[in-house]
Amino acid sequence: MVAGVRVFLYPLFEGSQLTNVSYGYPLFKNHVLGFSLTTLSSADGEKTDDLGRTLGSFSDKETAMMATYATKLTPNLHFGINAKFVTQEIDTFYAKEWE
């Protein structure tokens, strides 16, 4: 069993980008530990009021961090569990959540 790292950078439309970094580490036979960080960010957008007047710009960013454990119970049955922490930033607003 070999540890592995994967890095993905996906440029999207209008300057947005999806990024993922993942790492998997075999603890011992049939047991694996993994970590992942994923971000989705947008380019600046136009900020307007209720009447459509321009107030400047804003940006948006979502981030998810995840830790995972998995094991093989039988040849046909696997079990895994993960913990995820998610954040979202839009303009001056910020939210976070554990799952």
C-alpha positions in Angstrom: 0.0 0.0 0.0 1.3 3.4 -1.0 0.3 6.9 0.2 -0.9 9.2 -2.4 -1.5 12.9 -3.1 -3.7 14.4 -5.8 -4.0 18.1 -6.7 -6.6 19.4 -9.1 -7.0 22.9 -10.4 -10.0 23.5 -12.5 -10.3 27.0 -14.1 -14.0 27.7 -14.6 -15.9 30.5 -16.4 -15.4 34.2 -15.7 -12.3 33.8 -13.5 -13.8 31.2 -11.1 -11.7 28.3 -10.0 -12.2 24.9 -8.3 -9.2 23.5 -6.4 -8.8 20.2 -4.6 -5.9 18.7 -2.7 -6.4 15.2 -1.4 -4.1 12.9 0.6 -4.6 9.2 1.3 -2.5 7.2 3.8 -2.7 3.4 4.4 -2.5 2.9 8.2 -2.2 -0.9 7.9 -3.8 -3.7 5.8 -7.4 -2.8 4.8 -7.4 0.5 6.8 -7.0 3.9 5.1 -7.0 7.5 6.4 -7.6 10.4 4.1 -7.7 14.2 4.1 -9.1 16.6 1.6 -9.3 20.4 1.0 -11.6 21.8 -1.7 -12.2 25.4 -2.6 -14.5 27.1 -5.1 -13.8 30.7 -5.6 -15.4 33.2 -8.0 -14.0 36.3 -9.6 -15.4 39.7 -8.4 -19.1 40.3 -9.2 -21.0 43.5 -9.5 -22.7 44.5 -6.2 -26.0 46.4 -6.7 -28.8 47.7 -4.5 -32.5 47.0 -4.8 -32.8 49.7 -7.5 -29.9 48.2 -9.6 -27.4 50.9 -8.7 -23.8 49.8 -8.7 -22.3 49.7 -5.2 -18.9 48.2 -6.1 -17.9 44.5 -6.3 -18.0 41.4 -4.1 -16.4 37.9 -4.2 -17.6 34.5 -3.2 -15.6 31.5 -1.8 -16.6 28.1 -0.4 -14.2 25.8 1.3 -14.6 22.2 2.5 -12.1 20.3 4.7 -12.6 16.6 5.2 -11.0 13.8 7.2 -12.0 10.2 6.3 -11.3 6.7 7.7 -12.2 3.6 5.7 -11.8 -0.1 6.3 -12.6 -3.4 4.5 -14.7 -5.6 6.7 -15.2 -8.5 4.4 -14.3 -9.1 0.7 -17.6 -7.6 -0.3 -18.3 -5.1 2.5 -16.4 -1.8 3.2 -17.1 0.8 5.9 -16.1 4.5 6.0 -16.8 7.5 8.1 -15.8 11.2 7.6 -16.0 14.5 9.3 -16.4 17.7 7.2 -16.0 21.4 8.0 -17.6 23.7 5.4 -17.3 27.5 5.2 -18.8 30.1 2.8 -17.8 33.7 2.4 -19.9 36.1 0.3 -19.0 39.7 0.4 -18.9 40.6 4.1 -20.9 37.5 5.2 -19.3 34.4 6.6 -20.9 31.0 7.6 -19.4 27.7 8.8 -20.8 24.3 9.6 -19.6 20.9 10.8 -21.1 17.8 9.2 
